[in-house]
Amino acid sequence: RKIMSTANIEEATTSCPLRAKEQDAELARAIGEFEHLSTVENFNRVACKVRPITATAERLVCELIIEAEHVNTKGTLHGGFSASLVDIITARAIGVTVKDKGMASVEIAVSYLLPVKLGDRIEIEARVLKIGRNLAFTDIEFRRPDGKIAVKGKHTVAILPNDPPVLASGRVVQF
């Protein structure tokens, strides 16, 4: 067992990209953004019931209770809905660090490993693997209540510094 000295604690604290106050602010911002999705008219509204529970520069952890609107005819988590969440949640994870810049998906891959049933509470963890000048790389896992991975995905995103800004309504400013 490693004992943390004051120097170790200080080093660990200074190496963390977001301090506790900033983490709380990012979590509050993420919660607000997902809650706001219920008011938008665009497709992103499908993620309005996602609830962020942790937000740092490296990861965004959310939870979702699977409801009737999220399932297919077999009563399990819909694959298209899962793919949409991969897109939306990983982009938000990148948004903790990349602010005021447009983003566009370059590649999304989703693997469906196990079914998720109606009524299940799942945990969704998006990890930011790397943010470069023009591209960001993420991966994501959806875990069932038993802890097993149900969905695994990856998302590569282009960072578009000259993209027009997006209003709070979700609409792009037109020139």
N, C-alpha and C positions, 0 to 999 in steps of 0.2 A: 504494500500500500504506500503510495507516494504522499508525503506530507507537503502541503503548500506553505511556503514561507511568504512573508510580506512581499518580497521581491517577485516571487512567482505570480502572486495575485495581481500585482501592479503590471507585470509584463503581460499577463493574460488579458487584463482589462484594456491596456493600450493597444493590443493587437486586434481587438474586436472592432470591426468597421463601424458598428453602431453601438453606442452606449445605451444603457437602460432607458433613459428618458427618450432618446431618439427611437428606440425599439417600440416603446409605448406609443409614440406619435405615429410611427409607421403602421402599427397595428390599428390604431384608431382610424387612420386614413384608409387602410384597406377595408375595414368594416364599413365605413361610410361609402366607399366606392361600390362594394357589393350590394349594400342596401339600396343605393341609388339606381342600380340596374332595374329595379321593379318599375321605375318611372320612365325608362327610355323606350323608344319605339323600335330600335334596331334589334338584331338577333341576339346581342349580348344579354338581353333580358333573361335568357334561359338560365343564367347563373345567379339570379337574384336571391336564391335560397341558400347559397353557399355562405358559410360563416367562418371568416378567418379567426384563428385562435393564436397564431404566432407569426410575426413578420420580422425578418432580419434581412440583411443584404445577401445572405446565402440561401435562405429558405423561407417559404411561405407555407404554413400548415393551416388547412381548413377542415371543416367538417360539413357533412350534408346528410340529412335524413332522406332516404329514398322514398318519394311519394309517387302516386299514380302517374303524374305527368312525366316522370323520369324513366318509366319502364316500358318494355316492349310487350308484345302479345303473350309472352311466356311469364310475365310478371317479374322479369329481372331487368337490371340496369340496361338501358338502351345503348347500343354501341355508338350511335351517332351523337347522342348526348354526352357520352364519355369523351369522345374525340373533341367535342366543342369545349368541354371543361379543360381538357389538356391545353388547348389553345388559350383560353381566357385566363386560367389560373397561372400558367407559366409566364404569360405576358405580364400579368400583374406582379409576379415575383421579380421579373426584370425591372419593372417600373419602380421598385423600391430604390434602385440605384440610378437607372436611366430616367431622368425627368425632362419634361418639356421637349421631347423628341418623338417623332413618329416611329412606328414599328410596323413591319410587315412579315408575315410568315414566309419562310423559305422552305422548310420541311417539317412535317409532323408525321410521327409514326406512333401507332397505338397497338399494343398487344393485349388481348382479352384472355386472361388466365383462368379466372373463376367467376361464376355468377354472383351477383349481389341481389338480394331479395327486397321486395317491397317492405318498407318499414325499417330496414337496416340503417344504422348510423355508420357512415364510412368516414375515415380520415384520409385526407388528400394532402400529400406532401410534395411540393414542387421545390426542386433544388436548382440554383443557378450554378452551373458548372464553370462558365467563363463568360466574361463580357469583354469583347474586343472593341476596336474602333468602329467596325461596321457590322459585326455579327455578335449575337449572344447565343449561348448554348445552355439548354436546360434538360432536366429529366423530371419525371413525376411518377408517383405511385399512389394508387387508391387501395386502401386496406379495409378489409371487412371487419366486423366486430370481433371475429376470432383471431385477428392479427395477420391473416394470410393476404398476400397481394392478389387483388382481383384484376386490376388494370395497371399496365406499365406503359409509359409513353416517353417520347422525347420530342423536343421542339427547338428548331433553329430559327432565329429571328433576325431579320435585317434591321439595323438601326438607321433611320432616315432623318438626319439632322435638319434637312430643309423642308420636311413635310409640313403642310399647313396645320395650325393648332386645332385641337378638338375642344369644343365647348362642353360645359358640364352636362348639357342635354345629350351629349354623345354625337352631335352633328359636327361635321368638319366645316370650318370657316371657308366660305367661298370667296374667291378673288374676282 
